[in-house]
Each structure stands twice: as structure tokens, then as C-alpha cells.
């Protein structure tokens, strides 16, 4: 399609003059010739890597609490901190994978940070599953 420089009307590529105002269209570039900006990919590798690292730290930090996992005492501060760490770990892991949405549809190769984000995400997903399983076994 040709765009008229005077009235911005759309005209067929073969039209010598604008059908709206009669302006000369022979020097007008077509829409197909226009430069299209590259769209940003539908994922955020840096943010996903950051979220996975937060998830990993939250999962690893709860092991420093020295809990007796045979009983559940919600009034004890260490158990509350444990549950908060598990919730932070789960939420940040889920948001990390949301940030990776579309990364597997990419047809070209991923940069190194993309591969690192995926690997750390898989490790965090395994830790999150272990966290959830440990809570289920405590109840």
C-alpha cells in the first residue's frame, strides 16, 4: 500500500495518483519498504535469573534454622521463618518462570545468561518441590 504524503490516505501500490486528493504517488515509498523496529522478546532473562537466585537463597537459608521437623509448632518463630522462606522461594521461582515465558519458542540460540537462567530455574524448581513435599509431610 502507498500512503499519500498530503492526506495520508492508503492507495494500492499500482496507483499513480491518490484516490482521495489526486496527489502524485510515484515518489511515495510503500508501507512494505518502511523500516520495522525489532520487537523486544517476550521474556526477561536478567530478571528471571535474579528471581531464581532469590528463590535459591530462600530455599537454602531455611536449612540454617536447625528445625526439628517431626512436629509443627506454629507459635515457634523458627517455624514461622521456615514457612516465610518457603513462600518466598515458591513465589520467586514461579515469577522467574513467568519471566522466561516465550524463551523456548525462540528459534535462534540463547545467550549464555539464558542458559544459566534455565539451569538455575530447574534447580530452584527442584528445591521448591522438595520444600512443598516437606511441608506436606509435616502436616
Helices and strands as residue ranges (DSSP letters): E 2-3, E 10-11, G 31-33, H 45-61, G 62-65, H 77-99, G 103-105, H 112-138
